[in-house]
Amino acid sequence: MILLSICPVCGYSDLFEPPYSDNSGSCPSFEVCSCCGFEFGYDDHNKNYSFSEYRDNWITNGFPFYYQDDKPKDWNKQIMELQLRNVTKVFYVPRLPAP
Ligand SMILES: [Zn+2]
């Protein structure tokens, strides 16, 4: 099983490490995605967001690039949509929230 350092929310491919230690959401990295701002292990486990819910909100809010220092100069809707295609390369599920 190859774990890619791709954000399952927005498709950002420059995460420092894979967001979880396996496909089922174990051992989240607690990294905050530079692009969409999703924190693996927090926004899912504590805030109860699914990836698609968070993604929909993010897009509705104008897909702001979270960490300005990593923001591409030409960040726009077209680039965002291209990047979103990366989501299909990963098969993570969010960490389930506490019952
Ligand atoms: Zn992201």
Residues whose N, C-alpha, C, O or C-beta is under 5 A from the ligand:
A	BS01	ZN	C7 V9 C10 G11 Y12 C33 C35 C36 G37
